[in-house]
Amino acid sequence: MKAIISPVSHLRGALRVPGDRSITVRAVLLGAIADGVSTVRAPLGCDDTNAAIDIMRALGVDIRVEQSIRTERDGARSLRITGVGLHGLRASSAPLFCNSSGTTMRLLAGLMAGQSFASTLDGSSQLRKRPMRRITEPLGQMGALIASTNDCAPLVCAPARLQGIDYVMPVASAQVKSALLLAALYADGDVIIHEGSPTRDHTERMLLAMGARIAMSANVATAGGGGRVAIRGGNTTALSLRPLDITVPADFSSAAFFLVAGLLAPDTQLELTGVGLNPTRTGLLDALRRMGADIRVENANQQGGEPVGDLLPVPGPLRAIEVGGALTSLMIDEFPIFAVAATQAEGVTIVRDAQELRVKESNRIDGLVDELRKMGAQIEATADGFVVAGPTPLHGAIVEAYDDHRMAMALTVAGLIATGETTILGAECVSKTYPQFYDDLASLNSSQAPHGSLCVSD
């Protein structure tokens, strides 16, 4: 599928982007091993979360999708998950297919490492290229028996007795941390994790709400705002997890594309409602404000232990900044759209410590550089990031999404502020996290003539 984007004169309206992917996946996995029925309202419905649901069903968990009103919008859906308890999963007759979801595979590896039966974790050709040693190595130190294929999927997990671990993460990663926390539910002894930079803490918050004995603290021994997470081994405490009853906030990573569009497109009035504002997820918000962006937060409150609020971006000039260290880890998923913002900022924007971008759904450093250059951006790749000189007028071009949902959406926003027509090849990959992205974009520009700003075709 290709998307054809023309520049817009404005974007206006209120929008609730779909539910948070990270929270939805975690709720599915943890709700499945709770004792009782969990209710997860407004979950994200996309390729990644559907893969997690299908996997837990294959492991014997009853998960029902309930529609409260006659609409397919995520906000009207809920999941009813009948948990089977920590030791109630049963072996699947087929490999557990994670599709293209690195989050699902890495967290699932931690969960399956302590089961009494063997399992195979597999995924798409794209996922099979992503590194898994970062989880198999520390899980192996806990006693897990996981065989990989050249340090990539498929992963074959054999039954194992897990032990506690005191682990210093060499690279900040919420997925690695979460895999160890899930494995800890089946461990003899405590699991202690030290991270040099802060990463998203949805797993910790959810486990704490479910009754796990978990403690989080700043780690004075590390630089850059790192921390320490300690959890009592589930076998040590005869743990039983309480079921969940949560409403999933709107995904900040999905809102980020409209947030930047609202800052760059002229004559724009946007309100992004109910967005998750967990401080371990909002590094982009901090970076944009350092660039001089006027972004207002209204109706701040808490939902299921997660801070949420409405975001109102106000168009205006931006100035270049340097991003590195802890801030990089707090916005690692938002660099594609940050790069688009940087093309319109006055001065030279420098991104450091972002080598993780090379092993995401695509090589996001080289991909961003190649595609934004086609549109006239002055951007150069570095070993661990990129450098952007601006502001630079962008022009339409034929660009490639690289089967990467965040690349497709970021290039779409670039097309909105470019002169001429931009064609995005492979735009169907937005279904990974945001299936209705183009419909929502069209709704915010509905005063234009049909297909005046957007055309999506096979």
N, C-alpha and C positions, 0 to 999 in steps of 0.2 A: 504494500500500500504506500502511496505517496501523499504528502500533504503539500498543498500549494498555498503559500502565505503572501499576502500583500500588506503594505503598511496600513496602520489604523490611525484614525484621527482622534480616537478616544477609546477608553474602556470604562464602563460604568455599571454599577450594580453591586448587590451583596451576593456572596458565594460561600457555601460551606464545601470545602474540598473533601474528598473521601477520608474515611477513618485512617488512623495511623497504622502503617504496615507493621512496624516493629512491635507495637503493642498487640495488634491482632494476632500475629504469629505466636507470640509468647503466651497470649491468653488461650489459644487453641492447645498448645503443647502442655501447659500447666493445668488448664482446666481438665484435660484428659486424664491426668493422674491425681486429681483431687478426690476427696471422699464426699460425693454428693453432686448435685446438679449446679453447674455454673451457667450464668446468663451473661452474654456479651452483647451489648447493644451497639448499634452503628459500627459494626466491624467493616473493615475494608474487604470488598469482594474483587479479587484480581487473580492473576496467574499464580503469584507467590502464595497468597493466603489459601487459595483453593488447593494448592499442592499440599500445604500443611494439613488441611482438613481431610483430604483424601488419604493421607498417610495415617493419621490417627484412626480413621475409620478402618483402614486395613489392619491396624493393630487391635481391633476389637472394641473401639469406643463409639458409642452412639452420639452422633452430632447431627442436629437438625437445624436447618435454616428456616427461620420463621419470618413471614412478611406481615407487618402490622397494618400497612395500607397498600392500596393498589398502585404501587410504583416500584421500579427497580433501583431507585436511589438507595445508597448505602445507609443513609440515616433512618430508613424505614425498616431495615433488616435487624434481626438479632440471631445469635447462635444459642442453642440450648445444648449444652455439653454434659452428658451423664458420665462423670468421672468414674474410673475403675479402681482408683487408689494407686499408690506407688508401685505395687507389685501385681497389678491386675492386667497389664498389657499382655497380649498373646502374639505369638509369632505369625508373621505374614507369609503367605505362600509365594509371594512375588517380591522383587526388590522394591524398596521404598523410594518412589520416584519424586525427587525434589524439584523437577522442572529446571528452571534457571535460577532458583533461589539459593544464594549462598547463605543467607541467614538461616533458612530452614535446615539446610544440610549441616551446617556447623553446630547449631543448637541441638539438632537431633542426634548428632554423634555423641554429645555429652549425655543425652538422655538414654541412648541405646547402649552405651558403654557398660552400664551396670545391670543390664537385664539378664535373666537366666536363660535366654535363648539367643540364637545367632540372628543377625539381620544384615542385609546389604542395602547400602544407601547409594543411589545413583541419580543421574540428572541428565540434562540436555548436553549437547556437544559443547555449548558455551560453558556450562557449569563444570564439565569435566576438565576444562583448561585452568580452572582457578585453584590456587594453592591450598592444600589441606594440611600440610605438615604443621602449620601453626597451631592446629588443634590436636592432631594425632600425637604430637610430641609431648605436650604437657599431660594429655590424657594417659599416654603410655607411662608417664612417671607416676600416675595414680594407680597403675596396674592394669589399665585397659589393654585389650588385645584387639587392635584395629589394623588391618592390612589395607594398604592403598595401592594405587597404580601409578608409580613414579611420583609419589606424593600428591596425587590427585584422585578424584573419584573415578571409579566406584570405590567405596569404603566397605570393607567386610568386618563387622563387629562380632567377635566371639564372646561367649559368657566369661565373665571375669569378676574377681573379688577386688573391689576398689579400696584404696587407702587414702588418707588425708594427704595434703600437700601444702607446702609453703612456696608459692610461685611468684617470681618477679617477671612480669610480662616484658619481653624485649621490645615489642611494638604495641602501642595503644590500640586495643581492639575490643569493642563491646561484644563481638561474636565469640571471641576466645574466652573472655571473662564469663559470658553466659554459659558456654559449653561446660566450663569447669564448675559453675554453680549448679547446673543441672546434674552433672555427674556426682556432685557432693551429696545429693539426695540419696545416693546409694552407697556412700562411702563409710568405712570404719575410720573415724577420726575427722578432725576439722580440716577445712580447706581455707587457706589464707591467700589472697591475691593482692599483689602490689602493682599499681599502674603508675607509670611516670607522668601521664597526662590523663585528664578526666575523659571518660567515655560515657555514652548513654547508660542510664541506670534503671531502665524499665524493669529488667529482670529482678534486681534487688528490691525495688518497690513492690512488685507483684508478689514475690516470695514472702516478704515481710507481712503483707496483707493476708497471706494465706497461712501464716502461723509458723513459718520457718524461723529458726533462731539465727538471725543474720545481723551483722553490725557493720556500719560504714563509717569511715573517719578519714580526715585528711592525714596524709603521710608526710610528716615533717622531714623525713629523710630523703624525699624526692623533690626535684625542682620542677617547675612548670605546672604546679597545681595538681599533682597526682594524688592518689588516695590509696586506701587499704580497705579491702572487703574481707570479712571473715564469716564463715557459715559453719554451724555444727553439722557434722556428718549425719545423714538421715538414719543410718543403721545404729549410730551411737545413741540417738534420742528416740528411736522407735517413732519416727515422724509420721504424722498424718496431716495432709494439706487440706485446709478449708476451701470450699468452692468459692468461685469468684462471682461478683455481681457488679459489673462495671459498664460504663458508657465510654467507648473509645473516642478520644479527642480527634479532631480533624488533624491530618498529617502535616506537620510543619514542612517537611521536605517537599510535599506536593504543593503546599501554599507558596513555597519559595518562588516558584516560577511566576505566579501572579503578583507576588510581592514586588519582584524586580520589574515586571512589566508595568506595574502601577507607578513605579518611580521614574521609568524611562519614557513611557508613552505620554504625549502631551494631552492636556485637557482631560485628565483621568480622575475618576472618583470611584474608588473600590473599597469594599468592606469585606474582609475575609473573616468569617465568623467561627467561633468555637475552636480556634487553632490551639493545638498542644504547645505549651511554652515551657516545657521541661528545660531547665538551664543547661543540661548536657546535650541538648539538641539545637539550641538557638544561636550557635556561633555565627551563622550568617547574619542574624539580626544585629549582633554586636558589631560585626565587620561593616555592615551597611551604615550603621549609625556613626561609626568612626569615619566613614567616607562623607559624612554630612547629611545623610538621608534623614528625612522627616517621616518617622513611622510611629504612629500613635497606637497605644493599646487601650482598649476600653472593655468594660464588663469582665475584668479579671476575676477569676474564681477557681475553685478546685473541682475536678471530676475524677472520682476513683483514685484519689491520692496524686493526681497529675494536675499541674497548673495549666489553665487554659485562658484564652481571652480573644477578643476581636482585634484584628490588625487593620489599620487604615494607612496605607502609604500615600504620601503627598509628592507629586512630581517636583523635581528640582535638580540643581546641579550637584555633581559628585566630585570628590577629590580622591586622588590615588592614595593607597596605603600599602604597608607591608604586612603580610600575614605569615605567621610561623608559630612553632611551638604548640602550646596548649590550644590556642585558637584554631589551629589547623585541624586538630583531632575533633574539635567541637563542630566543625562544618565540613567534614570530609565528604559527605554526600552532596553538598551544595556547590562544589567548585565549578561544575559546568555552567550554572546560571550566574555564579559570581564572576566568571570570566566574561560573560556578556555585559554585566554591569561595569566591569573594569574597562571595557572598550570605550565607555562613555564618560569615564572619570578623567579629570584634569591631572596630568602627570604620569608617573611610571608606577604601576602596581606590581608588586613582587610577591609571589607565593613560594614559601619554603616548607620543607618537612612534610611534603605531600606525596612521597614516593608510593604510598598505598594506592594512589590513583592509577598506577600502571597495571594493577591486578584486580580492578573492578570488573564490571560486566564487559568493558572494553578497556583498552589502554587510553584512559581519559586524558592524559597529558598530550600525547601525540595526536589523538583524535581531535581534541579541542583546537590545537594549533593548526592542524591541516584544514579543518572545515571553516573555522573563523577567518583564516587567511583568505579563503575563497571569497569571503564577504567583505574583504578589505581591512580586516583588523590587523594591527601591528602587534603581533604576539609571537613570543619565542619560547621554546621548550627549554627547561633545564633538567638536571638529573632528578631533582626532587620537587619540581613544580613548574612554574612558568612566569614570564614577565610580559606585561601588557603596557603599551604606551597609548595614551589617549588625551583628549577625546578624538575618536576617529569615526567619520560617517561610514556607515555600513551600506553595502549595496546587495541586491538580490543575487542569488547564485543557486546552482544545483549542489546540494550537500548530502552527506551520507550519515545516517544515524548509528551505524555500526552495531545494530541489534541492541542498542543501549537506550533504555527508556529516558534516562536523564539527559543524554545527549540530544535525543529527539525533541524533548520539550524545551531545552535551552536554545536550540537552534530555531525553534518556532518563535520564541520571544525575540531572538535576534532579527528574525524576519519581520516582526511587527514594527520594528523601528528602522528597517532598511529601506532604501529607495528601490523601487522595482519589485519584481516577483521572486520569491524564494521557494524552491522545490526541495522538500525533504524526502529522501528515499528511505524506505524501511520504517515509515512512521508508525506502523502497526505495533511496534515494540512498546508503545506507551501502555499497552494492556498489562504489562508486568506489574505496574503499581497504580495506574490511573486510566482505566479503560475509557472513561467519558471525558478525558482531557479536552479533546477538540470540540465536543458538544458544549462544554462549559465555557470555553473560549468564545465560541460563537454567540453564546447567550449574553456575554458581556459586551459584545459589539453588534447587537441585534439591530441597531438603527441603520446599519449599512445595508446596501442592496444585497440580495442573496448571493452568497459566495464572493462578495466584494472583498472580504479579508481572508477567507478561508475556503479551501476546496479540498476534500479528502476523497481519493478514488483508489480503486484496485490497480 
